[in-house]
């Protein structure tokens, strides 16, 4: 919980695709593992082609986490958010999760981060970073991958997802997400293992969160 350096950490900014970390959390805890998510026109209408998903393909939520978190696929985000409930209900769950975890300056208008209503500050995102480190090891492990392959099945094509995160080759990287829109400019939540040489620490490394908006 120590803060080593901060500047304007209470100022609220657009967060772009950092929103997808919240989308992933809500999907993990609300979508059944055997639920098949069909890629429809609505999902494909979202901006960009990241993930290269195809109309009519079917995925589990776990499979869609890879294009969502590695390539920052807006199509995957929209498909997840509309898979089991009314789209607006998924967004309500994102907002509720933020408030339930004391992220009072965080709000969402969509699942991808394209909306200007998706906002937060560094203080809230530090709470998110601690939550991810303590509770979502599997999610963080996905964000640490440089790439991931889904083989062809009767339900979807072959897909090879390549991470756009610049830190995946960096050994101390624990996981995280970057984002970019014209309004948000650059955004990032990243966790690293930081090596220390001090007798006051019982281990040789401590986790460090770096948050930039």
C-alpha positions in Angstrom: 0.0 0.0 0.0 3.0 2.4 0.2 3.1 5.1 -2.5 6.6 6.0 -3.6 5.8 8.6 -6.2 2.6 10.3 -7.3 1.5 13.3 -9.3 -2.1 14.3 -9.8 -3.2 10.9 -8.6 -6.7 12.2 -7.7 -7.3 13.8 -11.1 -9.9 11.9 -13.1 -9.0 11.0 -16.7 -10.4 8.8 -19.5 -8.8 5.3 -19.2 -9.4 3.9 -22.7 -8.7 0.1 -22.8 -7.8 -0.2 -19.1 -11.6 -0.7 -19.0 -11.0 -4.2 -20.3 -9.5 -5.3 -17.0 -12.8 -4.6 -15.5 -14.6 -6.3 -18.4 -12.5 -9.4 -17.8 -13.2 -9.4 -14.1 -17.0 -9.2 -14.6 -16.9 -11.9 -17.3 -14.9 -14.3 -15.1 -17.3 -14.0 -12.2 -20.6 -13.8 -14.1 -20.4 -16.0 -17.3 -20.6 -19.8 -17.0 -17.6 -21.7 -18.3 -19.8 -23.8 -20.7 -21.6 -20.7 -22.1 -21.0 -20.3 -25.8 -20.5 -16.6 -26.9 -21.5 -16.0 -30.5 -19.7 -13.3 -32.4 -22.5 -11.2 -33.9 -22.9 -8.0 -36.0 -23.0 -5.8 -32.9 -19.7 -7.0 -31.7 -18.1 -6.6 -35.1 -19.4 -3.1 -35.4 -17.1 -1.8 -32.7 -14.0 0.2 -33.8 -11.0 -1.7 -35.0 -10.2 -5.3 -36.1 -8.0 -6.4 -33.2 -8.6 -10.1 -32.5 -9.8 -10.7 -36.1 -13.0 -12.4 -34.9 -15.4 -13.6 -37.5 -19.2 -13.4 -37.7 -20.8 -16.5 -36.3 -17.8 -17.9 -34.4 -18.5 -19.3 -31.0 -16.1 -19.0 -28.0 -16.1 -19.6 -24.3 -15.5 -16.5 -22.1 -12.1 -17.9 -21.3 -11.1 -18.1 -24.9 -12.2 -14.5 -25.5 -10.0 -13.3 -22.6 -7.0 -13.8 -24.9 -8.0 -11.3 -27.7 -9.5 -9.0 -25.1 -6.3 -8.7 -23.0 -3.5 -9.4 -25.5 -4.7 -7.6 -28.6 -7.2 -5.3 -26.8 -10.0 -6.4 -29.0 -13.0 -4.2 -28.8 -15.0 -6.9 -30.6 -14.2 -9.4 -27.8 -15.2 -6.8 -25.1 -18.6 -6.2 -26.8 -19.3 -9.9 -27.3 -18.5 -10.6 -23.6 -20.7 -7.8 -22.4 -23.7 -8.9 -24.4 -23.3 -12.6 -24.0 -25.6 -13.5 -21.0 -27.6 -10.4 -20.2 -28.8 -7.0 -21.4 -25.7 -5.0 -22.4 -26.6 -2.2 -20.0 -26.7 -4.7 -17.1 -23.1 -5.8 -17.8 -22.0 -2.1 -17.6 -23.9 -1.7 -14.3 -22.0 -4.7 -12.9 -18.7 -3.0 -14.0 -19.8 0.2 -12.2 -21.0 -1.7 -9.2 -17.7 -3.6 -8.9 -15.8 -0.3 -8.9 -18.0 1.2 -6.1 -18.0 -2.1 -4.1 -14.2 -1.9 -4.0 -14.0 1.8 -3.1 -13.1 3.0 -6.5 -15.5 6.0 -6.2 -14.0 8.0 -9.1 -14.3 5.2 -11.6 -17.2 4.9 -14.1 -18.0 3.1 -17.3 -20.2 3.7 -20.3 -19.1 0.7 -22.4 -17.1 -2.5 -22.1 -14.3 -1.6 -24.5 -13.0 1.8 -23.3 -14.0 3.7 -26.4 -16.6 5.6 -24.5 -15.6 9.0 -23.0 -17.6 8.0 -19.9 -15.0 5.4 -19.0 -12.9 7.3 -16.4 -10.9 6.8 -13.3 -7.9 8.2 -11.5 -4.5 6.8 -10.4 -5.7 6.3 -6.8 -8.6 4.1 -7.9 -6.5 2.2 -10.3 -4.0 1.5 -7.5 -6.9 -0.2 -5.7 -7.5 -2.2 -8.9 -3.9 -3.2 -9.1 -3.9 -4.5 -5.5 -7.1 -6.4 -6.2 -5.7 -8.1 -9.3 -2.5 -9.0 -7.5 -4.4 -10.6 -4.6 -7.3 -12.1 -6.4 -6.8 -12.5 -10.1 -3.6 -14.4 -10.7 -4.9 -16.2 -13.8 -6.0 -12.9 -15.4 -2.6 -11.4 -14.8 -0.9 -14.5 -16.2 -2.8 -14.0 -19.5 -1.7 -10.4 -19.7 1.9 -11.5 -19.3 1.8 -13.7 -22.4 3.6 -12.5 -25.6 1.1 -14.5 -27.7 -1.5 -17.3 -27.6 -2.9 -19.7 -30.2 -6.5 -21.1 -30.4 -6.6 -24.1 -32.7 -9.4 -24.6 -35.2 -12.5 -26.2 -33.9 -16.0 -26.9 -35.2 -17.0 -23.6 -33.5 -14.3 -21.2 -34.4 -11.3 -20.7 -36.8 -7.6 -20.8 -36.0 -6.5 -17.6 -34.2 -3.1 -16.5 -33.2 -3.2 -13.5 -30.8 -0.1 -11.3 -30.3 0.2 -9.1 -27.3 0.5 -5.3 -27.9 1.9 -4.8 -24.4 5.5 -3.6 -24.6 6.4 -5.2 -21.3 5.8 -8.9 -22.1 9.5 -9.6 -22.9 10.5 -8.0 -19.5 11.1 -10.7 -16.9 10.0 -8.7 -13.9 6.6 -8.0 -15.5 3.7 -9.5 -13.5 0.9 -8.3 -15.7 -1.3 -5.4 -16.6 -2.8 -3.5 -19.5 -2.2 -0.5 -21.7 -4.8 1.7 -23.4 -5.0 4.4 -26.0 -7.6 6.6 -27.5 -7.4 10.1 -28.9 -9.1 11.6 -25.8 -7.3 9.4 -23.2 -3.9 9.5 -25.0 -1.8 6.9 -23.3 -2.8 4.9 -20.2 -1.3 2.0 -18.3 -1.7 -0.2 -15.2 1.4 -2.5 -14.9 2.7 -4.6 -12.1 6.4 -5.6 -11.7 8.5 -7.6 -9.3 11.1 -5.2 -8.0 14.3 -6.6 -6.6 15.5 -5.2 -3.3 18.6 -5.6 -1.3 17.4 -4.8 2.2 17.3 -6.7 5.5 13.8 -5.2 6.3 12.2 -7.3 3.5 11.7 -11.1 4.1 11.8 -11.7 0.3 14.2 -10.6 -2.4 11.4 -8.9 -4.5 8.3 -6.8 -3.8 5.5 -6.0 -6.2 5.3 -2.5 -7.6 2.4 -1.0 -9.5 3.0 1.7 -12.1 -0.1 3.6 -13.2 -0.1 6.3 -15.8 -3.0 8.3 -17.2 
